[in-house]
Amino acid sequence: MKVVSIVGARPQFIKAAPVSWALRQKHTEILAHTGQHYDLRMSQIFFSEMGLPEPDMNLGVGSGQPGWQIGEMLTRLETVIQNAKPDWVLVYGDTNSTLAGALAARIAQVPLAHVEAGLRSFNRQMPEERNRVLTDHCSDLLFCPTQNAVDLLAKEGITRGVHLVGDTMYDAVRQFSEVARQRSTILHELDLKPKNFVLTTIHRPYNTDMPTNLENILTALEKLDERVVFPVHPRTRKKIQELHFGARVPSANVLMIEPVGYLDMLALEQNARLILTDSGGIQKEAFFFATPCVTIRPETEWVETLQAGWNVLVQPVAQEIWRAVKQFAPVGQPPAVFGDGHAAARCVALLEANLQRM
């Protein structure tokens, strides 16, 4: 069996790693990197730390307006797929790379499988929502991380090819959390004590492209009376500089650092008292580690984290953020709603089982 796997952004490298290892035990995988994330700290370091094979091709598309970026990816991926003549095209998540890969597979008339299918935020203004909805409706196999995802697809009339497999990010966390504990030195480097700091990540346009929202987030961080570790996404740093907000973040309590690799991020997530984020993947990783999470978004596709009481949504309002960070304190342990850590093996088995049916 030959599979073309398409990745392009940090979360996809994490999701793809367990599936890639499982695929390459018996099959041929062609790994195509669109180049959507091209910064070393957002891309290459994840391949080296997670033992991912080097991409067979890096399309080098880079950043740009969504329409241009998707169009460039689509054109280049169509050629890749036509030349490779795979049995399956495999896409992950909800980025522009995901949608471009799905469209390229449909044009080339190659069966398409979508890992992390069925997620919905019900906010069609989010690029991720557009990408995931369109990809799901293009897909022949839909690998769902939770039962809720299966149910949401059924409400849209999608039942054929839908399978509950679990979350491949949970596979990765199970494999690498102990490695992170042994190898990461970031707590020592930053002079951090376990459960004595807040970890913050902000990158979504909802928070970075609206000056008032970004200023409110920085104001909330400024008012916290505890250490804040803030790995700054390249686009977020650019916005902070453009809006001259850099002076609003005092070094006394807010430590703005460059993006970190996967192992360092796992170490920070495991040891943070609380995580403040707008990232979908980090919401889940917080849940896996039983680290309280405050999400600065009006909605989330990961409703399971809310229902379990380990995640809370807040608006980008300084006082609301500050209050949630100070007061949010879940009790008990998160339930096992994201599978048993063997999602990747199920994905590969289903690709094998459905090979002759397409």
N, C-alpha and C positions, 0 to 999 in steps of 0.2 A: 504494500500500500504506500502511495506517495501523497504527502500532504504539503501544501504551501501554507505556512503560518505567517500571519501578517501582524506586526507590532509597530509601535511608533512612539509610545510615551511611557513614562516611568511606571504607572500602574500596570500597564500591559506586560512589561518585562517580568513583573512579579507574578502575575496570573499565568503567564506562558511558561515559566520555568518548570513547574512540576509536570505540565503536560508534555513539554519538549523532552524531558528525561524519559517519561513513560513511552512516548512515541518511538524514540530512537533505540529502545530495546529490541524492537523487531522490524521497524519500518523506516522509510526514508522521509526525512523532513527537510524542506527548503524554507529557511527562515529569512523572511524579507522585512527589513527595517525601513520604514518610510522616511526616517529622518525628521519626524515631527518634533521630537526632543533631540537636540543635537549637542547641547552643553554637556561636557564631560561628567559633571556632577548629577545630571538628570538622565544620563544615558549609559555611557561606556562603563562607568563604575558598577552598574547593576549587573552587567554581563560578567565582569570579572569576579565580583563578590559572590554571585549566585551560581557560578559555574555554568552559566548559559553558554552554549556554543556561539562562536562569533557568527553574526548574520552572514548568510550566503551572499547577500547583496544589501547595500545601503543606498537607498534611492536618493538621499540627500535633499529632500524637498525643502526642509527648513520651515521657518515661520512665514506668515503672510495672511492676507484676508481669507476667511473660510472658503469662499467660493473658488478662489484661485488655488488655495492649498488642496482642496478636495479634487479639483480638476487635474492638477499636476499629478497627484497620487494616483488617480484613476487611470490616467494615460499610461503611466509607467507600470502600474500593477497589471494592467491588461496585457501588456507585453510579457511581463514575467510569467503570468499564468498561461498564456498561449504557448510560450516556449517550454514551460515545465510539463505541461499536460498532466496535472495531478489528478488524483482520485477525489480529493477534497481540498477546499480552501477553508482555513480556520481563522476566525477573527475573534477579538477579545474586547469586551467592554463597550465603550460608548464615545470614543474619540473620533476625530475626522478621519484618522487612519482606518477605524472600524468601518465607517460608512463607505469610504473609497474602496476598501477591500471587498465589501459585500456587493457593491455595484459592479466591480470588475469581475467578480465570480459569475454574476448573473449574465453579464455581457458575453463572457467566455463560455457560458453554459456548463459550468463546473459546479457540482454540489457544494453547498455552503453550510458550515456549522458555526454557531455563535456561542461562545463561552460567556456566561453571565447574562443569559437571556431573561427577559420578563421583568426587568426593573422598570419602575415608573415613578416619577416625581409628580406627574400631572401638571408640570409647568412647561408649556410648549415654547416659552421664550428661552429656555436653556438649550444651548447647542447640543448638550449631551442627551437631552430627551429626544430631540429630533433624530439624532444619530441612532439611538437604541431602538426607537420605534420602527424606523425605516429598515434597519438591519434585521430586526425580528421578523418583519413581514417579508423579507427576502429569503429567509433561511430555511433549509431543509431539515436540519437538526438544531434543536434549541436546548442548550444545556443550562438548566436553571439552578441557582445556588440555594434557593429556599422554596418552601411550599407556597408562600405568598406569591412568588414570581410565577409559578405554575398557574395559580388561580387567576392572576391578572391577565395572562395570555389567553386563558379560556374565555374571559369576559370580552376579549377582542376577537373571539372566534378562532383562535389558534390552538389547536389540540394535537394535530398531526406532527409527529417528530419531536414532541416536547418531552423532556426527561428531567427528573429531579436528581441531580448528581452531587450537590454540595458545592462548596466554594473553594476554588483552587487557591485563593489567597490564604485560606485557612491551612491548606496543605503546606504552603510555603512557610507560614508562620510556625507551624508545628516543627518543620524541619530546621528552621534557622534561628529560632529564639534561643536555644541553648548555645549555638555557635556564636550568636551575638554576645551572650553573657561571658563567653570565654575569650572572645577576640576583640571586642570593641573596647577602646580606651577613652571614649568621649566623655564619660562622667569625670574621669580623672583630669582630662585635658581642660574641661570647663569648670573644674572645682565644684561639682554638683553632688549633693547628697540625695540618696533615694527618697522619693516621695516628698521632696522639699522644693519642687519647682513646678511651674506650669509650662507645658510645651505648646507652642503656637505655630500653626501653618495657615497662610492665607494666599489664595491664588486665583479664585474665581472672578470673572469680570463683574459679577454682581457686587463684589466688595472692593475690587481694585479700580474699576473704571468709573465709579461714582465717587467723586472726591469727598462728599460728605460722609459716605459710609466708611471709606478708608480712614478719614480723620477721626471718626468716632471710635473705630477699632483701636487706633493708636492711642487715643485719649484714655480708653479703658485700660490698656496695658500700662500706661503711665501711672494710673491711679492705684494699681495693685501694689500691695506692700509685701510682695514675695518675688523671688527670682523668676524671670520669664525667659525661656530659651526660644528664640525665633529664627529658625532656618528660613531665609528669605528667598522665595522663588524669584528667578530672574525678572519676570515681568512685573512682580510686585515691587522689587527694588527699583526698577525703572520708573514705576508710577510714583513711588515715594520721592524719588529724586526730582521728577518732573514737577510735582506739586509742592516741592520745597518743604516736605513734611519731616525730613530727616532729623531736624533739630527737635522735633516733638518727642522723640524716643530717647529718653535719658539712659546713659550707660549704667547708671546706678542700679537699676533693677531689670532692665530689658537688654538681653544679650542678642544682638542681631548677628547671625553667622551665615556663612554660605550654605547652600543646600548640602545635605549629608547623604552618604551612601545608605544602602539597605540595612546593613548590620548596625551602623550607628543609630539609624532611625528606630530600629527595633529596640535597641538599648534605651534610647530616650523614652519611647512609648511605654516600655515595661516599668520604668522607674519614675515617670512623672506622677505628681499628685493628681493632675488633671490635664486633659488635652483640650485646647481651644482651636477649632479648625473650621474650614469649609470644604475639606476634602472628603470624597466618598470613601476612598480606600482607608484613610486614617480613622474614620468613624468605625469601620469594621475592626481594624487592628486594635483600637482602643477597647472595643468590646471583647476581642479574643483575650486580651491581657487583664480584663476587669479593671480598666482605668477609666474613671468617669470622663465623659466627653460632653463638651458644650459646642454645638454646631451653629455657626453664624450663617444661617440660611432660613428662608421662609418655609422650606419643605425639604424632605430627604427621600431618596429612593430606598434607603435602608430603614424602613419602618420597624423592622424587627428590633433594632437597637432602641427605638423609642418605647415600643410596647413592653420591652423587658425592663425599662427603667434605668438604663445605663447611658442614655443619650438624651439631651434636651436641646430644643431649637430656640434660638434667640434672634431678634432683629438686630441689625447693625446700629444699635443705639448704645452709647457709652454706658449709661447707668444700668441698662438691662444686662449688658455683657458683664460688667463688674459684679452685679448682684448674683448672676448665675455662677460665675467662677468662684465667688466666695461661699455660696450657700448650697450648691448642688452636691449631694452626697448619697449616691445609691447604696442600697443594702443588699445582702445576699450575694449570690453568684449569677453571672449571665447564663441563661439556658443554652443548650447545644442545638441551636437552630440553623447552623451553617454547615452541618454534616460532620463526618467523622475523620476528616483528613485524608480521604482516599478519592477525592473528586476527580483527580487527573486520570487515575486508572479507569474509572467509569467512563470518562470521555473517550479514551482510546478504545475501550471495549465496544462502545456504541458506534464509533466510526467503523470498526471492523465488522460489526454485525450488520450494519446497514450498507456496506460497500456494494453488494450486488443488487440492492433494491433501488438504487438511484439510476 
